[in-house]
């Protein structure tokens, strides 16, 4: 993510504001694919390098891999919290 700029769009029907941030998805071949991350009411991500948090993925109705509406990002080098092992 090169910028912490946030885009806000006003929805007059619901009188709500949709906040999002544009990022570049690294395809590994020297190119980036523009990708919008919905923020809702969350603060913007600072500029830096991120990975998509595994909890942001879901399975669709036919078993296809999808992203949830609000994607969480984790800074590179920071591991997402793993669930605690069950005691027993």
N, C-alpha and C positions, 0 to 999 in steps of 0.2 A: 504494500500500500504506500503510494508515494505522497498522498495528501490526506489530511484529516478533514477536508472540506465536506460539509453535509448539505444535501439537497433537501429542501422542504417543499411539499406540494399540498396545497389546501384543497380539501374536498368539500365543496359548498353543500352537497346533499346531506352529509353527516356532520358538517362543521368541524371536521377533524383535520389534523395535519399529519401527513405521511412523511417520515424522515428516512433517508437512505444515504448510503455512502458508496461511491464507485471505487472499486479495487481492480487490480489486474491479476488474473489467474494465470500463473506461470505454467505453460504447457510443456516446459522442458526442452524446447527446441529453439530457444531464443526469442520466442514470441509470447505475448501476453494477450489473454482474452478478457475484454472488459466484462465485469461482473458486478452487479448491484447487490449490496448487503442491506437488507431492511433493518432499521434500528428501532422502530417503534418509539418508545420514550427513553431508550437507553442512550448513554453518551456516545459520542463518536470515538472510533478507534484512533489512537495516535498513529502517525506515519511510522512505518516499519514493515518487517516481514512476519507473516502469520501463516498458520496452518488452519484448516477447517477442523473444528472440534468434532470428534467422532459422534457425539450425541446429536449433532445437527443433521445426521442422515436418517432416513426412514425407508421403509419398504412400501411401494405403491400397491394398489389393488391386485396387480398381476405379477407381483414379485420383483418389480423393477426398482432400482435404487433411485431415491429422490432426495432432495434437500428440503428440510422443513422451511416454513415461511420465514422465520427469523433464524439466520445462520449465526452461530457463535464462532468467533475466531480466537485462537490462542497464539501468543507470540512464539516464534520459532525458538526452540531450546527449552520451552516450558512444557512439561508433560501435563496433560489433563488429569484431574483427580480420578484415580481408579476407585471403584467401590471397595469398601472394606471387606476382607474375607469373612465368610460366615464362621461364627464360633460354634463348636459343637463337639 
